[in-house]
Amino acid sequence: MEVIDWLMDGDPAIRWQVLRDLLRAPADQVATERARVETEGWGARLLALRDLDGQWDGGACFPRRIVDAWQAGIHPDFSHGQPWTATLPTLVLLRDLGLDPQSPAARDTISRVAANCRWEHDDEAFFDGEVEPCINGRTLTIGAYFGADVDTLASGLLDEQLTDGGWNCERENGATVSSFDSTICVLEGLREYESSGGKVPVADSRRRGEEYLLERHLLRRKSTGEVPVEGWLQFSWPPRWHYDVLRALDYFRSGGEEPDGRVAEGVQLVLDKRRPDGTWLLENTHPGETHFELEDGDGRPSRWNTLRALRVLDWFEARPRP
């Protein structure tokens, strides 16, 4: 119980998920703890940073000051990472923290974002999406989770699926081979949309996208069997738009289905990274400006990675034995 006790010393966003996913606590106890995300800790801090129009930092994907610089012909320096303080990454984070979609703060925020937030790409309404599947996938996740109208966005993502089963943000520039990064973002959106009761049938498309990852055992090229991106083997939180094996495993776990045998190599990677004290490290924080720090930094024990790793292992180990 020492690791569980350590997790329960964390933020309400951690505690309610530990209660639900690891301790199987009664639903009313989970709901009581989850409600604190709106009023305490990280969730409350993020909500306090909203602009009056419901946005964060004045923009959809990028802060208003970045957009103003672009329009003035000034190219911002993203060599140390892009900022993660605008509306899209903040709402994704609030969803990951588990802000109750029916909470007053959530309902007010989503109403204001729908009315006021426009994409930097071509001034599209926020919940209509723009052109990049990785952005639209995360927007679909947010919209479906918080109850916005995202039927048109879901349909558009189905039309953008590539013949190999996945998605790629460079499709508009001629890409014909899918990207792990784009694919996981879209899959998370399709699953959230499907579970929310969306009107557009997305299950077949979702399964094709899942097969794209499973055929590659979540981490390898199909053609050569090599691991092409070292970062896929490093566990990040928040994941932003980036793919990694733990993110993929937690996605498959979230569906509640029996594990496919092709995830076993990824699960072994998780097991190999468990430290003697039963925790997992934060390994690959994606650089860029944030509202505030959520953990103690790379190379230090991570409550988020530990929570996700433990629930993935519980899911995998509960599978029927041959």
Beta strands, then each sheet from edge to edge (+ up, - down):
end
